[in-house]
């Protein structure tokens, strides 16, 4: 796992086509902007923890790209 410090306005690039930018940082809260190809599903950690195999109540894969 890579751990980096970033300030608001700074970003990291993953695999040349995914950009994760720090939009806002306050005490205990962080807001990120993620720019990725539409073929990449983006899940919040708590959604993945509730459904470890990425399935939701209807049994389908996450149909919404952002969860």
C-alpha positions as CSV (number, residue, x, y, z in Angstrom):
1,X,0.0,0.0,0.0
2,X,1.3,3.4,-0.9
3,X,0.6,6.2,1.6
4,X,1.1,9.8,0.4
5,X,0.2,13.2,1.8
6,X,-1.7,15.6,-0.4
7,X,-3.1,19.0,0.1
8,X,-6.3,20.4,-1.5
9,X,-5.7,20.9,-5.2
10,X,-3.1,18.2,-5.4
11,X,-3.7,14.9,-7.0
12,X,-2.2,11.4,-7.8
13,X,-2.4,9.6,-11.1
14,X,-3.0,5.8,-11.1
15,X,-2.1,3.7,-14.2
16,X,-1.9,6.9,-16.3
17,X,-5.7,7.3,-16.7
18,X,-7.2,7.5,-13.2
19,X,-6.8,10.9,-11.3
20,X,-7.6,11.2,-7.6
21,X,-7.7,14.8,-6.5
22,X,-8.1,16.2,-3.0
23,X,-10.9,18.8,-3.3
24,X,-11.3,19.7,0.4
25,X,-9.7,18.7,3.6
26,X,-11.0,19.6,7.1
27,X,-10.4,18.1,10.5
28,X,-11.4,14.5,10.2
29,X,-13.0,14.8,6.7
30,X,-11.6,14.5,3.2
31,X,-13.4,15.1,-0.1
32,X,-11.9,13.5,-3.2
33,X,-12.7,13.9,-6.9
34,X,-12.0,10.8,-9.0
35,X,-11.7,11.0,-12.8
36,X,-11.6,7.5,-14.3
37,X,-12.7,5.8,-17.5
38,X,-16.4,4.8,-17.5
39,X,-15.3,1.1,-17.6
40,X,-14.0,1.5,-14.0
41,X,-16.4,0.9,-11.2
42,X,-15.9,3.1,-8.2
43,X,-17.2,1.9,-4.8
44,X,-17.0,3.5,-1.4
45,X,-15.4,1.1,1.1
46,X,-18.5,0.7,3.2
47,X,-20.4,-0.5,0.1
48,X,-17.8,-3.1,-0.6
49,X,-17.7,-4.2,3.0
50,X,-21.5,-4.8,3.0
51,X,-21.3,-6.7,-0.2
52,X,-17.8,-8.2,-0.5
53,X,-18.4,-9.7,-3.9
54,X,-19.7,-6.4,-5.3
55,X,-23.3,-7.7,-5.6
56,X,-26.3,-5.7,-4.5
57,X,-29.9,-6.7,-3.4
58,X,-31.1,-7.4,-6.9
59,X,-28.2,-9.8,-7.4
60,X,-26.7,-7.8,-10.3
61,X,-23.3,-6.3,-10.4
62,X,-23.3,-2.7,-9.4
63,X,-25.1,-1.0,-12.2
64,X,-24.3,2.5,-11.0
65,X,-20.7,3.4,-11.7
66,X,-20.5,5.4,-8.5
67,X,-21.6,3.8,-5.2
